[in-house]
Amino acid sequence: MSYKSLSIYVRALLGYLIIGLLFPWLWLQGIYLKKVVLRLPTPADAPFGALQGSGRKLEILGLGESPMAGVGIAKHSETLTGLTAVRLNQLMDRQVNWKVMAQNGLTINNLNQLIEEEPSVDADLIIASIGGNDVFNLTPPWVWERDLIRCIKNLVRDGRKPLILFSPVPCVGRFPAIPNPLRLVLGYWELLLQTSLALVMNSIEDAHLLEDRFPDGKEYFLDDGIHPSQLAYSLWSEKLASITIEMMQQHKTGS
């Protein structure tokens, strides 16, 4: 165990202590939030698509929880995976096939179960967004790290070598719908899991972390004050497409 991991674990234990002291207040706020937050649907169309291009085929798989599932968005083609596919198709002029494998409410453990139940998760590019529900569930950092490593091993099993890009832990500490002090507590847990995510990504070669996080502003959220807006998806997909091309070019040069 590294010193950095130990430091995160100590801070998590301190966090559990503080949460225990504030539990009645936090519990009431959580109950209130569940009652008043706006419930938004996921897209009803097929979670896959194909874009024509003159170059060779690029297979994209989007994995994760509600932001990847497109809560509050009309069509899967307008979600993070669909928009990233469109941008890569434009920039690279390659045929792009894309698929979304995501569900609202998933934790990293749930995502692992979903992947392990699939006969194949083969793709050239895998983009993952996970962690928001782990923040809400106060998943211990040591469990989070273990399940992240398990997830990556699942994605590279059978000798596969996709480019795997994880997005940062969703910015739960900035969700407009969440009142303080609950938002401060969840923001603290978000920071712990984000730090652990960065440690895991920096310790392995099979996956990479998108470092960009979006600025504050209600325009980056839907009306529920929880899920990303179309503006956020547009910026997010642009970053994912840019880093994908950069890393593919580096791999080509290196090989």
Stockholm file with secondary structure:
# STOCKHOLM 1.0

chainA/1-255         MSYKSLSIYVRALLGYLIIGLLFPWLWLQGIYLKKVVLRLPTPADAPFGALQGSGRKLEILGLGESPMAGVGIAKHSETLTGLTAVRLNQLMDRQVNWKVMAQNGLTINNLNQLIEEEPSVDADLIIASIGGNDVFNLTPPWVWERDLIRCIKNLVRDGRKPLILFSPVPCVGRFPAIPNPLRLVLGYWELLLQTSLALVMNSIEDAHLLEDRFPDGKEYFLDDGIHPSQLAYSLWSEKLASITIEMMQQHKTGS
#=GR chainA/1-255 SS CCHHHHHHHHHHHHHHHHHHHHHHHHHHHHHHHHHHSCCCCCCCSCSEEEECCSEEEEEEEEEESHHHHTTTCSCGGGSHHHHHHHHHHHHHCEEEEEEEEECTTCCHHHHHHHHHHSSCCCCSEEEEECCHHHHHTTCCHHHHHHHHHHHHHHHTGGGCCCEEEECCCCCGGGCTTSCTTHHHHHHHHHHHHHHHHHHHHHHCSSCEECCCCCCCCGGGBCTTSSSBCHHHHHHHHHHHHHHHHHHHHHHHHHC
#=GC SS_cons         CCHHHHHHHHHHHHHHHHHHHHHHHHHHHHHHHHHHSCCCCCCCSCSEEEECCSEEEEEEEEEESHHHHTTTCSCGGGSHHHHHHHHHHHHHCEEEEEEEEECTTCCHHHHHHHHHHSSCCCCSEEEEECCHHHHHTTCCHHHHHHHHHHHHHHHTGGGCCCEEEECCCCCGGGCTTSCTTHHHHHHHHHHHHHHHHHHHHHHCSSCEECCCCCCCCGGGBCTTSSSBCHHHHHHHHHHHHHHHHHHHHHHHHHC
//
